[in-house]
């Protein structure tokens, strides 16, 4: 028996739908979540694909999720809309809010979507991509659970605090990046711990703030580090402030304190900013697009990769050929319906 | 004779005013530029203080500056205002535009200021600070002259592309950062070249993209690197796109090509985004401020410094005691009026 299971993307989606329905989540949310997980699997971002069903069901079993809550949108101004997820997952809140955000951005040139009280398990790039499809540039950020120390410190204050950006391109896929402001994903450090390998320098510190390459110490008593030293640490601080207190929502420290037990999806807020280029430039849009293409080609032309290229290549392959997922994961997912 | 000259802040300002007036710049611009330079000297950011007079006069002598051009503001929407500096320096364009930006942000919750065709010599933190004084969060970015290679590449594409952020605090100075997305300032590498010292690893590459610690090679044939590897490189790309083609203005490569000769202030655009917290949070503002303070205290409480603390300490000292500037610099500045 092969240790992988081959699935078409329709089968990936169907499996996610079955599991989520089994757990009594409201249907609109089931659809939104399955779309996000299928996109992750399709782009071979396996950690944000079907694997996330395990995390989501854990959150459900921990009683953190209001599974029939519908997101409620509130117009705050001509350019700001807030959506309260009421302790359901974020994807439906984003779907409801992004339609309003796009409308606002098309009227005011710049607009913001605030998502509050959402359980968050997804990558940010599917959301960024959706906004670029409406011709918008997008900037998205969220806090998470505190596990990352500030530069020069020793105690966790920040989450892995991802930031994502998208730029629409006239022909083909948008320019998109989506990265954690931690030096590395927490899951990656956990993989080192399981396999007993030594961490590279720069990923973590011990309880005294000294550089530490022991994964267990970093995870249990020490802290992770940000990427890029004090500059990465400053960015992580900005994400805490803009996607936490600015939104009237939790910092990573507050989110961890609220949850107590780790393992599920953290609850917090999310900030989405959209820019409609038509209001920003006084030139012919074709000139601006050409200038942006020249920049991106100058990067690619010297052998450097653009951030999302690997995902787009995986996407083309998955759409044509389906995906293989680990049999052990597939078994674990089926067991979620026992 | 001492090799420094002691000046009160009024004397710093008066010196800047004299030099700028001597060169025939329009008075409103003279005032705006002197304020920015005095602030730099006051906060002991000497590279953005009176020293910048040399760069500005070089730009004037190169014929790059339209010294009597007044900035022209254009409402693009309820939330976007664009100011054309018409090839004069940026400070007056910011002063004109920021008043309109603040008004818009107070009405729409989020707003943007586009500055086009400005000669840029200043740090971004004085502008960030001014917006926090109006109770706004601010995010500012600009390209510059191309001298930084993308991660995995070998040819300069990005400028040092600074990004700055500010968060207003109820009591005391705002939280402010302002950093280049290059690993280090270009001027710093030049200091290594002058003194024949070897560069630290990670600052630059040679013409083949190999790590290089020879300052002259990095500056003349190779390229500088971004901070934070591929993540810093992605941020630098975002700054190029958002503060270049989005605004209908120049990328760092286009700015360098336009100028031809280096040495003066680069001409390009600037993007300023302002957030009014009152539209983003559904909670009592005092709760949000307390939550933000808890975050910032958690950083400081473990011995990590907040980004602008050194500047604020220098400021208090300079206001009370004045500043000392190098006599050689003082002589060079006086010679600008010969």
Interface residues (C-beta under 8 A of the other chain):
Chain A: X74 X76 X77 X78 X79 X80 X82 X84 X107 X108 X109 X110 X111 X112 X114 X116 X137 X139 X149 X150 X151 X152 X153 X154 X155 X157 X165 X167 X175 X177 X179 X181 X209 X227 X228 X229 X230 X231 X232 X233 X234 X235 X237 X238 X240 X241 X242 X244 X245 X246 X247 X248 X249 X250 X251 X253 X254 X271 X273 X275 X277 X279 X280 X281 X282 X283 X287 X288 X289 X291 X292 X294 X295 X296 X298 X299 X302 X303 X304 X305 X307
Chain B: X74 X76 X77 X78 X79 X80 X82 X84 X107 X108 X109 X110 X111 X112 X114 X116 X137 X139 X149 X150 X151 X152 X153 X154 X155 X157 X165 X167 X175 X177 X179 X181 X209 X227 X228 X229 X230 X231 X232 X233 X234 X235 X237 X238 X240 X241 X242 X244 X245 X246 X247 X248 X249 X250 X251 X253 X254 X271 X273 X275 X277 X279 X280 X281 X282 X283 X287 X288 X289 X291 X292 X294 X295 X296 X298 X299 X302 X303 X304 X305 X307
